[in-house]
């Protein structure tokens, strides 16, 4: 079994590679509270399908390059396009353009 994690794509500017931010919870040794930790992992995306903001699932693999050790398994949720974001935000009333 290979480890699978979920994360959000931070960057897709590289060819066939995406940077994925993975969040995990660890228990603080002294205070015993849970603390959030983020890791940025490079994942192989052969078809360049993933875009920034997408929620993806990645899987551990053999080393593909110096920093790339993960493969994109699937895209779980697409990010909203800029036009969709504008439609989703409520319009501000009482503000006039000058």
ROLUM-327309 format. One record per residue: residue number from 1; residue in three letters; z, y, x of N, C-alpha, C in turn. Coordinates in nm, 3 decimals, padded with zeros to 5 digits. Each point is the difference from the previous one (the first is absolute). Layout:
REC   zati   lodo      n.pz      n.py      n.px     ca.pz     ca.py     ca.px      c.pz      c.py      c.px
REC    NUM    Ala         Z         Y         X         Z         Y         X         Z         Y         X
...
END
This chain:
REC   zati   lodo      n.pz      n.py      n.px     ca.pz     ca.py     ca.px      c.pz      c.py      c.px
REC      1    Unk    00.000   -00.119    00.084    00.000    00.119   -00.084    00.000    00.125    00.088
REC      2    Unk   -00.091    00.090   -00.032   -00.005    00.127    00.070    00.070    00.105   -00.083
REC      3    Unk    00.062    00.093    00.066    00.075    00.105   -00.067   -00.095    00.093   -00.073
REC      4    Unk    00.032    00.033   -00.125   -00.078    00.096   -00.078    00.092    00.114   -00.042
REC      5    Unk   -00.051    00.122    00.014    00.076    00.118   -00.038   -00.089    00.094   -00.080
REC      6    Unk    00.064    00.088   -00.076   -00.072    00.100   -00.077    00.027    00.137    00.060
REC      7    Unk   -00.101    00.087   -00.006    00.017    00.134    00.053   -00.106    00.093   -00.053
REC      8    Unk    00.010    00.126    00.039   -00.093    00.103   -00.044   -00.087    00.041    00.117
REC      9    Unk   -00.130    00.007   -00.023   -00.095    00.038    00.105    00.022    00.147    00.034
REC     10    Unk    00.022    00.027    00.129    00.020    00.137    00.048   -00.129    00.061    00.051
REC     11    Unk   -00.083   -00.082    00.067   -00.122    00.051    00.060   -00.107   -00.108   -00.003
REC     12    Unk   -00.123    00.043   -00.027   -00.113   -00.092    00.001   -00.114    00.055    00.084
REC     13    Unk    00.031    00.084    00.096   -00.103    00.068    00.079   -00.065   -00.090    00.103
REC     14    Unk    00.068   -00.109    00.038   -00.056   -00.090    00.100   -00.098   -00.098   -00.065
REC     15    Unk   -00.093   -00.051    00.078   -00.097   -00.097   -00.052    00.066   -00.137   -00.010
REC     16    Unk    00.000   -00.057   -00.121    00.054   -00.133   -00.029    00.150   -00.012    00.028
REC     17    Unk    00.071    00.112   -00.001    00.144    00.000    00.024    00.067    00.102   -00.090
REC     18    Unk    00.115   -00.037   -00.055    00.080    00.094   -00.078    00.143    00.000    00.055
REC     19    Unk    00.066    00.115   -00.010    00.141    00.012    00.035    00.079   -00.011   -00.129
REC     20    Unk    00.096   -00.093   -00.002    00.077   -00.026   -00.121    00.147    00.028    00.028
REC     21    Unk    00.063    00.079   -00.086    00.142    00.030    00.011    00.077   -00.102   -00.083
REC     22    Unk    00.087   -00.076    00.066    00.079   -00.104   -00.067    00.146    00.042    00.003
REC     23    Unk    00.064   -00.001   -00.116    00.139    00.040   -00.012    00.087   -00.124   -00.018
REC     24    Unk    00.114   -00.001    00.069    00.093   -00.111   -00.014    00.142    00.054   -00.007
REC     25    Unk    00.090   -00.078   -00.054    00.140    00.039   -00.009    00.081   -00.082    00.100
REC     26    Unk    00.084    00.067    00.077    00.090   -00.070    00.090    00.142    00.044   -00.032
REC     27    Unk    00.094   -00.086    00.027    00.139    00.032   -00.025    00.060    00.063    00.126
REC     28    Unk    00.060    00.117   -00.015    00.062    00.067    00.113    00.120   -00.080    00.047
REC     29    Unk    00.011   -00.022    00.131    00.104   -00.088    00.052    00.141    00.054   -00.021
REC     30    Unk    00.018    00.129    00.011    00.134    00.057   -00.014    00.033    00.037   -00.144
REC     31    Unk   -00.092    00.069   -00.068    00.029    00.052   -00.133   -00.039   -00.095   -00.112
REC     32    Unk   -00.073   -00.104    00.031   -00.042   -00.103   -00.095   -00.074    00.055   -00.121
REC     33    Unk   -00.071    00.109    00.021   -00.089    00.052   -00.103   -00.141   -00.036    00.040
REC     34    Unk   -00.089   -00.005   -00.098   -00.138   -00.033    00.030   -00.076    00.126    00.038
REC     35    Unk   -00.078   -00.010    00.108   -00.074    00.113    00.055   -00.147   -00.037    00.000
REC     36    Unk   -00.085    00.095   -00.039   -00.145   -00.024   -00.001   -00.058    00.023    00.139
REC     37    Unk   -00.086   -00.092    00.042   -00.070    00.012    00.127   -00.149   -00.017   -00.024
REC     38    Unk   -00.081    00.080    00.068   -00.146   -00.007   -00.014   -00.062   -00.048    00.129
REC     39    Unk   -00.106   -00.080   -00.012   -00.079   -00.043    00.114   -00.146    00.028   -00.032
REC     40    Unk   -00.075    00.043    00.098   -00.144    00.020   -00.016   -00.068   -00.118    00.068
REC     41    Unk   -00.075   -00.079   -00.078   -00.068   -00.118    00.051   -00.150    00.020   -00.012
REC     42    Unk   -00.075   -00.047    00.098   -00.146    00.006   -00.005   -00.050   -00.133   -00.058
REC     43    Unk   -00.090    00.008   -00.097   -00.053   -00.119   -00.066   -00.151    00.001    00.002
REC     44    Unk   -00.059   -00.119    00.009   -00.145   -00.016    00.004   -00.055    00.004   -00.143
REC     45    Unk   -00.094    00.091   -00.024   -00.067    00.014   -00.130   -00.150   -00.009    00.025
REC     46    Unk   -00.055   -00.121   -00.008   -00.138   -00.027    00.041   -00.102    00.082   -00.080
REC     47    Unk    00.022    00.020   -00.130   -00.097    00.071   -00.084    00.032    00.148   -00.016
REC     48    Unk    00.104    00.049    00.064    00.042    00.140   -00.013    00.021    00.040   -00.147
REC     49    Unk    00.068   -00.085   -00.078    00.023    00.027   -00.141    00.125    00.086   -00.023
REC     50    Unk    00.103   -00.015    00.081    00.126    00.070   -00.024   -00.012    00.148    00.037
REC     51    Unk    00.059    00.084   -00.084    00.000    00.144    00.020    00.145    00.049    00.005
REC     52    Unk    00.026    00.117    00.059    00.137    00.052    00.005    00.063    00.011   -00.138
REC     53    Unk    00.125   -00.045   -00.010    00.073    00.003   -00.127   -00.003   -00.132   -00.075
REC     54    Unk   -00.087   -00.093    00.038   -00.008   -00.131   -00.067    00.122   -00.084    00.034
REC     55    Unk    00.049   -00.076   -00.098    00.105   -00.098    00.023   -00.069   -00.132    00.035
REC     56    Unk    00.030   -00.056    00.117   -00.071   -00.119    00.049    00.099   -00.108    00.042
REC     57    Unk   -00.052   -00.121    00.007    00.077   -00.112    00.054   -00.069   -00.043    00.129
REC     58    Unk    00.079   -00.012    00.108   -00.056   -00.040    00.128    00.071   -00.127    00.048
REC     59    Unk   -00.069   -00.075    00.086    00.051   -00.127    00.048   -00.004   -00.002    00.152
REC     60    Unk    00.100   -00.059    00.059    00.008   -00.015    00.144   -00.115   -00.087    00.050
REC     61    Unk   -00.053    00.032    00.118   -00.109   -00.081    00.055    00.010   -00.001    00.152
REC     62    Unk   -00.093   -00.066    00.061   -00.004    00.000    00.147   -00.034    00.141    00.046
REC     63    Unk    00.028    00.036    00.125   -00.035    00.134    00.048   -00.151    00.022   -00.005
REC     64    Unk   -00.042    00.105   -00.071   -00.141    00.033   -00.012   -00.040    00.109    00.099
REC     65    Unk    00.096    00.077    00.046   -00.022    00.101    00.104    00.136    00.031    00.060
REC     66    Unk    00.007    00.106    00.078    00.127    00.034    00.066    00.111    00.028   -00.101
REC     67    Unk   -00.031    00.069   -00.108    00.102    00.037   -00.098   -00.019   -00.062   -00.137
REC     68    Unk   -00.109   -00.071   -00.023   -00.032   -00.052   -00.134    00.035   -00.148   -00.009
REC     69    Unk    00.103   -00.033   -00.084    00.048   -00.138   -00.013    00.014   -00.041   -00.146
REC     70    Unk   -00.063    00.072   -00.090    00.010   -00.026   -00.144   -00.138    00.002   -00.062
REC     71    Unk   -00.016   -00.069   -00.113   -00.126    00.000   -00.076    00.028    00.045   -00.143
REC     72    Unk   -00.094    00.074   -00.056    00.010    00.042   -00.139   -00.030   -00.119   -00.089
REC     73    Unk    00.093   -00.033   -00.092   -00.019   -00.111   -00.093   -00.065    00.050   -00.127
REC     74    Unk    00.060    00.103   -00.061   -00.055    00.055   -00.125    00.057    00.139   -00.024
REC     75    Unk   -00.072    00.072   -00.085    00.044    00.132   -00.042    00.068   -00.018   -00.135
REC     76    Unk    00.128    00.035   -00.008    00.077   -00.020   -00.123   -00.019    00.114   -00.099
REC     77    Unk   -00.006    00.123    00.050   -00.018    00.117   -00.088   -00.074    00.107    00.076
REC     78    Unk   -00.102    00.057   -00.064   -00.078    00.107    00.060    00.073    00.132   -00.013
REC     79    Unk   -00.021    00.090    00.095    00.054    00.135   -00.007   -00.084    00.081   -00.098
REC     80    Unk    00.061    00.101   -00.058   -00.075    00.088   -00.090   -00.096    00.085    00.081
REC     81    Unk   -00.121    00.017   -00.052   -00.098    00.088    00.063    00.043    00.145   -00.021
REC     82    Unk   -00.045    00.095    00.082    00.041    00.141   -00.016   -00.027    00.055   -00.140
REC     83    Unk   -00.112   -00.039   -00.062   -00.030    00.047   -00.135    00.099   -00.058   -00.101
REC     84    Unk    00.043   -00.125    00.020    00.097   -00.063   -00.089    00.137    00.063    00.014
REC     85    Unk    00.037    00.040    00.122    00.129    00.065    00.023    00.008    00.132   -00.074
REC     86    Unk   -00.109    00.077    00.003   -00.002    00.130   -00.068    00.014   -00.018   -00.150
REC     87    Unk   -00.062   -00.104   -00.055    00.010   -00.026   -00.144    00.138   -00.050   -00.038
REC     88    Unk    00.068   -00.070    00.090    00.132   -00.057   -00.029    00.110    00.105    00.005
REC     89    Unk   -00.020    00.108    00.079    00.102    00.104    00.013   -00.004    00.093   -00.120
REC     90    Unk    00.115    00.038   -00.054    00.001    00.094   -00.113   -00.042    00.139    00.045
REC     91    Unk   -00.073    00.068   -00.085   -00.046    00.136    00.031    00.118    00.096   -00.010
REC     92    Unk    00.007    00.094    00.092    00.107    00.099   -00.002   -00.036    00.109   -00.100
REC     93    Unk    00.092    00.028   -00.091   -00.024    00.105   -00.099    00.070    00.128    00.044
REC     94    Unk   -00.059    00.112   -00.035    00.059    00.129    00.032   -00.041    00.052    00.137
REC     95    Unk   -00.074   -00.078    00.077   -00.046    00.045    00.132   -00.145    00.041   -00.014
REC     96    Unk   -00.029    00.126    00.032   -00.136    00.050   -00.012   -00.061    00.017    00.139
REC     97    Unk   -00.127   -00.034    00.012   -00.070    00.019    00.126   -00.040    00.146    00.015
REC     98    Unk    00.019    00.056    00.118   -00.034    00.141    00.021   -00.105    00.012    00.105
END
